Amino acid sequence: MSVLVAYASRYGATRQIAQHIAAVLTVAGLDVRVRPTTVVDDVRGHEAVILGSSVYRGHWMEQATAFVDLHHDALVERPTWLFSSGLLGPDQPHSDLDRLAEELGARDRQAFGGALEVGRLDLIDRVLRLKPARRRVLPPGDYRDWDSIEGWAHRIATELAPSVTPGFTPGLTPGA
Ligand SMILES: Cc1cc2nc3c(=O)[nH]c(=O)nc-3n(C[C@H](O)[C@H](O)[C@H](O)COP(=O)(O)O)c2cc1C
């Protein structure tokens, strides 16, 4: 089964989450492509889609919401999973994650912790992060929980390829 993992990422934190999800699905025996949303022309060549975006100022990146608009009908027709990466967790008032998941009838949605390295931010983001209201809630650091990311990817793999046992690596016989 062919699976697309599409992501919108400004500094790479969400790209690495997407790559990790893709690696788990690949090990589970699925045929996986991991691509930035901006280079995907058509999702119809894939039977399932996982879409993720980082959150900036309460919203998904524009390229991710544009991806949803562009491929809306194809996404509704396919099993789709959505994830966010951000520093404020799932309870953000303007989060697009829940709204888009409802709109697309997504199988599941997940808000993962993100990562922020101040030295890599462009000037605008550096200034926005330093606004007093944000400084309190945007601490630099890496808050990605790889175990929870991997667990979520395993659950998707189990739904798409039910013969896969979570944690089992094909080709290795447990106990051998
Ligand atoms: C200017 C700025 C605004 C941000 N706004 C939010 C926000 O509203 N909610 C949130 O959860 N994270 C916010 N973040 C944190 C990013 O979402 C987080 O660092 C994310 O993991 C970055 O992923 P990326 O490198 O893939 O773009 C913000 C970061 C910056 C620099």
The ligand as a Tripos MOL2 file, in Angstrom:
@<TRIPOS>MOLECULE
LIG
   31    33     1     0     0
SMALL
NO_CHARGES

@<TRIPOS>ATOM
      1 C1          7.3780   33.2140   16.0720 C.3       1 LIG1
      2 C2          6.9570   31.8630   16.5490 C.ar      1 LIG1
      3 C3          5.6200   31.6470   16.8430 C.ar      1 LIG1
      4 C4          5.2030   30.3930   17.3050 C.ar      1 LIG1
      5 N1          3.8930   30.2130   17.6140 N.ar      1 LIG1
      6 C5          3.4870   29.0350   18.1470 C.ar      1 LIG1
      7 C6          2.1240   28.8420   18.5190 C.ar      1 LIG1
      8 O1          1.2640   29.7040   18.3800 O.2       1 LIG1
      9 N2          1.7960   27.6410   19.0450 N.ar      1 LIG1
     10 C7          2.7130   26.6290   19.2250 C.ar      1 LIG1
     11 O2          2.3440   25.5740   19.7100 O.2       1 LIG1
     12 N3          4.0090   26.7800   18.8520 N.ar      1 LIG1
     13 C8          4.4000   27.9470   18.3240 C.ar      1 LIG1
     14 N4          5.7000   28.1220   17.9320 N.ar      1 LIG1
     15 C9          6.6300   26.9860   18.0670 C.3       1 LIG1
     16 C10         6.7660   26.1820   16.7860 C.3       1 LIG1
     17 O3          5.5350   25.6780   16.3480 O.3       1 LIG1
     18 C11         7.7030   24.9970   17.0610 C.3       1 LIG1
     19 O4          8.9740   25.5160   17.3190 O.3       1 LIG1
     20 C12         7.7130   23.9980   15.9180 C.3       1 LIG1
     21 O5          8.1960   22.7540   16.3800 O.3       1 LIG1
     22 C13         8.5610   24.4570   14.7550 C.3       1 LIG1
     23 O6          8.5170   23.4820   13.7550 O.3       1 LIG1
     24 P1          9.2460   23.6630   12.3480 P.3       1 LIG1
     25 O7         10.7140   23.8070   12.6090 O.co2     1 LIG1
     26 O8          8.9270   22.4070   11.6300 O.co2     1 LIG1
     27 O9          8.6320   24.8620   11.6850 O.co2     1 LIG1
     28 C14         6.1510   29.3310   17.4550 C.ar      1 LIG1
     29 C15         7.4870   29.5720   17.1250 C.ar      1 LIG1
     30 C16         7.9020   30.7980   16.6810 C.ar      1 LIG1
     31 C17         9.3320   31.0160   16.3560 C.3       1 LIG1
@<TRIPOS>BOND
     1     1     2 1
     2     2     3 ar
     3     2    30 ar
     4     3     4 ar
     5     4     5 ar
     6     4    28 ar
     7     5     6 ar
     8     6     7 ar
     9     6    13 1
    10     7     8 2
    11     7     9 ar
    12     9    10 ar
    13    10    11 2
    14    10    12 ar
    15    12    13 ar
    16    13    14 ar
    17    14    15 1
    18    14    28 ar
    19    15    16 1
    20    16    17 1
    21    16    18 1
    22    18    19 1
    23    18    20 1
    24    20    21 1
    25    20    22 1
    26    22    23 1
    27    23    24 1
    28    24    25 2
    29    24    26 1
    30    24    27 1
    31    28    29 ar
    32    29    30 ar
    33    30    31 1
@<TRIPOS>SUBSTRUCTURE
     1 LIG1         1 GROUP 0 **** ****
